[in-house]
């Protein structure tokens, strides 16, 4: 009798205690195998290249790169990759954004652990799952509109730089994290200020919060 191989899961969570708790829970489930834990949005892509997970359990509020952008980046490279969002955000709009970006499920961190296990099981089986606390039929929801669609004018790299600026990173720090030159970061900053009609870092940070790159 053939026994199905366990589903390889990558946990993306920047709160160490919570990540350890989730790992502890999953390691006691025969159907799942934790391949690793990542704490920064900028590191998820490389971790997937290295660890080849079948399923990514993803927080949305990550340092370095917004979770929605991480979803888009991963799905472009691996269209069949299963992604379950595990978020503290109870806003329905964030769930719609995540599903529209390519996530297959959305679970609240505040929910009972059985909800998380149910979500993982459904997504692992190729089915969509939304936390029962939200209610409604996820497939009928329309993608959320972000600030009159202005963010659509920003490239993925520009959104990444905008988030890092809003986190208080200096140009040199951003360049080191993204492995680009300081001049490249300065060019992105200039383009962001032009596109968003912003005049300083404070106004850029306001935009980052407005379009959901940072929690308000």
C-alpha positions in Angstrom: 0.0 0.0 0.0 1.5 3.3 -1.1 1.5 6.1 1.5 1.2 9.7 0.1 4.2 11.8 0.8 3.6 14.6 3.3 2.9 18.1 1.9 6.1 20.2 2.2 5.2 23.5 4.0 7.2 26.7 4.2 6.1 29.0 7.1 6.5 32.7 6.5 6.1 34.6 9.8 8.1 37.3 11.4 7.0 36.7 15.0 9.3 34.0 16.3 7.0 32.7 19.1 4.1 32.3 16.7 6.2 30.7 14.0 7.6 28.2 16.6 4.0 27.4 17.7 2.8 26.8 14.2 5.8 24.7 13.4 5.2 22.6 16.6 1.6 22.1 15.6 2.4 21.0 12.0 5.2 18.7 12.9 2.7 16.6 14.8 0.5 16.2 11.7 1.6 13.3 9.5 0.3 15.0 6.3 2.6 18.0 6.6 6.4 18.4 6.7 7.8 21.8 7.6 10.7 22.6 5.3 11.7 25.9 6.8 10.7 29.2 8.4 11.2 32.7 6.8 10.8 36.0 8.6 11.3 38.5 5.9 9.2 39.1 2.7 12.3 39.7 0.6 13.6 36.2 1.5 10.6 34.1 0.5 11.4 33.8 -3.2 14.9 32.5 -2.6 13.6 30.2 0.1 11.1 28.6 -2.3 13.9 28.1 -4.9 16.0 26.4 -2.2 13.4 24.4 -0.3 10.8 23.7 -3.1 7.7 23.7 -0.8 4.3 22.4 -2.0 2.5 24.9 0.2 3.4 28.3 1.7 1.7 29.5 4.9 2.1 33.2 4.6 1.6 36.2 6.9 0.7 39.4 5.1 2.4 41.9 7.4 6.0 41.2 6.7 9.2 43.3 6.9 10.8 44.0 3.5 8.0 43.1 1.2 4.2 43.2 1.5 2.5 39.8 1.6 0.3 40.6 -1.3 3.3 41.3 -3.5 5.0 38.1 -2.2 1.9 36.2 -3.4 2.1 37.8 -6.9 5.8 37.1 -7.1 5.5 33.5 -6.2 2.5 32.8 -8.4 4.3 34.3 -11.4 7.2 31.8 -10.9 5.2 28.8 -9.6 1.6 29.0 -10.9 0.7 25.7 -9.1 2.1 26.7 -5.7 -0.5 26.5 -3.0 -0.6 29.6 -0.7 -2.6 29.9 2.5 -2.6 33.3 4.2 -2.3 33.3 8.0 -3.1 36.9 9.0 -3.9 39.1 12.0 -5.9 41.4 9.6 -9.6 40.7 9.9 -10.5 43.2 7.1 -12.5 41.6 4.3 -10.6 43.7 1.8 -7.3 42.1 2.7 -8.8 38.7 2.1 -10.2 39.7 -1.3 -6.7 41.2 -2.2 -5.0 38.0 -1.2 -7.4 35.7 -3.2 -7.2 38.0 -6.2 -3.4 37.9 -6.0 -3.4 34.1 -6.1 -3.8 32.8 -2.6 -6.0 29.8 -2.2 -7.1 30.4 1.4 -7.2 32.9 4.2 -7.2 32.1 8.0 -7.1 34.5 11.0 -4.4 34.1 13.5 -6.9 34.6 16.3 -8.9 31.5 15.2 -8.8 28.1 16.8 -5.9 25.9 15.6 -8.4 23.5 14.0 -9.4 26.3 11.6 -5.8 26.5 10.5 -5.5 22.8 10.1 -8.8 22.7 8.1 -7.5 25.5 5.9 -4.2 23.7 5.3 -6.0 20.5 4.5 -8.4 22.2 2.0 -5.6 24.2 0.3 -3.4 21.1 0.1 -6.3 19.3 -1.7 -6.5 22.1 -4.2 -9.6 23.8 -2.8 -10.2 27.3 -1.6 -10.8 28.0 2.0 -11.8 31.2 3.9 -11.9 31.4 7.7 -15.5 30.8 8.8 -15.4 34.0 10.8 -15.6 35.9 7.5 -18.6 34.0 6.2 -19.8 34.3 2.6 -18.7 32.7 -0.5 -15.1 33.7 -1.4 -15.4 32.9 -5.1 -18.2 35.5 -5.5 -16.1 38.3 -4.0 -14.7 40.9 -6.4 -11.1 42.0 -6.2 -10.7 45.0 -3.9 -9.9 48.3 -5.5 -6.8 49.9 -4.1 -7.0 53.7 -3.8 -8.6 54.2 -7.2 -6.1 51.8 -8.7 -3.2 54.1 -8.3 -0.9 51.4 -7.0 -1.3 49.6 -10.3 1.1 52.2 -11.7 3.8 51.1 -9.3 6.1 48.3 -10.2 6.8 45.4 -7.8 10.2 46.8 -7.0 8.8 50.3 -6.5 6.2 48.9 -4.0 9.1 47.1 -2.3 11.2 50.2 -2.0 8.2 52.2 -0.8 7.5 49.7 2.0 11.2 49.8 3.1 11.1 53.6 3.1 8.0 53.6 5.2 9.8 51.2 7.6 12.4 53.9 8.2 15.2 52.3 6.1 17.9 54.5 4.6 18.9 54.3 1.0 22.1 52.3 1.9 20.1 49.8 4.0 17.5 49.4 1.2 20.3 48.9 -1.4 21.9 46.2 0.8 18.7 44.4 1.4 17.7 44.4 -2.2 21.2 43.8 -3.5 21.1 46.8 -5.8 23.2 50.0 -6.0 22.4 53.1 -3.9 21.9 55.0 -7.2 19.2 52.5 -8.2 17.4 53.0 -4.9 17.6 56.8 -5.4 16.1 56.4 -8.8 13.2 54.3 -7.4 12.7 56.9 -4.7 12.5 59.7 -7.2 10.0 57.8 -9.4 7.9 57.1 -6.3 7.8 60.8 -5.4 6.9 61.7 -8.9 4.1 59.0 -9.3 2.6 59.6 -5.9 3.1 63.4 -5.9 5.0 63.0 -2.6 7.6 65.5 -1.4 9.3 63.7 1.4 9.7 60.3 3.2 6.7 61.1 5.5 4.4 61.5 2.6 5.7 58.3 1.0 5.0 56.6 4.3 1.5 57.9 4.3 1.0 56.4 0.8 2.4 53.1 2.0 -0.2 52.9 4.7 -2.9 54.1 2.4 -2.4 51.3 -0.1 -1.9 48.6 2.5 1.9 48.1 2.4 1.9 48.8 6.2 -0.7 48.2 8.8 -2.4 51.4 9.8 
